[in-house]
Amino acid sequence: MLLRPRPSLLRALAPPPLTHACVPTRRTLSAAAEAAGTASAGDAAPAPAAPRKNARKFAPPPREIVKTALFLPPGVERDAAVTAEMVIPGSNIVVGPYAGDARVKKAEIIYSAGKTQTINHFLVNKSWYLVDLPGYGFAAASQSARMDWSSFTKGYFLNRDTLVSVLLLIDASIPPQKIDLDCANWLGRNNIGLTFVFTKCDKVKKGKGGRPDENIKVFQETISGLYPEPPPWIMTSSVTGLGRDGLLLHMSQLRNYWDNETV
């Protein structure tokens, strides 16, 4: 069971082992992860989200786009003409030529490790892994345990040569938290590719100050000096389904570029 008092999860996208013939990559997961590929697992393929009666509609980004704030994916030149239609709604992510089929047809739990700090490996469409790491503020853990876990996750990110990107989940219903900013700072200083996934963008919590869009703006302004280029970010909501398809599309272009160009 994944214990997390706040949804501050780190999710790492990792391509599949070399044994999958459809993926032209020479890199593999660690031996432990490869061995886990023989484990039996139940299917967990999510069905397309049904429209909700109370779902809020989010307008696409305005046409007056500040180009310097956009995330230009591989294959999109810096001087390319970018229109609003090329930007994923609720994000700064431009859709490039590597974007492909983003549908999740099948997902299997391949490998779980740890006790209260569980690591789950999900094999998606039998072609790539979504590795679910526990939040850095997990419940009922001592300070020393948190420090040990922090060291482990940092080592994971620094030494995993199959790592495509990190998805850093940020609760947008509350003002920016120091622990999230520190994590973003560390990832930036170590040149680890990441995407900020702002969650709970449909909620406004009383007494904690700030709307989700205001909190996101403050967060972005705070970390803007940490990155030479704007990192990708996207607004999401598990209630309304906001950002689900856009995030999958973004992940597809990162994976496809990695598979085809970084071998």
Secondary structure by P-SEA (a helix, b strand, c coil): cccccccbbbbbbbbcccccccccccccccaaaaaaccccccccccccccccccbbbbbccccccccccccccccccccccccccccccccccccccccccccccbbbbcccccccbbbbbbbccccccbbbbcccccccccaaaaaaaaaaaaaaaaccccccbbbbbbcccccccaaaaaaaaaaaaabbbbbbbbcccccccccccccaaaaaaaaaaaaccccccccbbbbbbcccccaaaaaaaaaaaaaaaaacccc
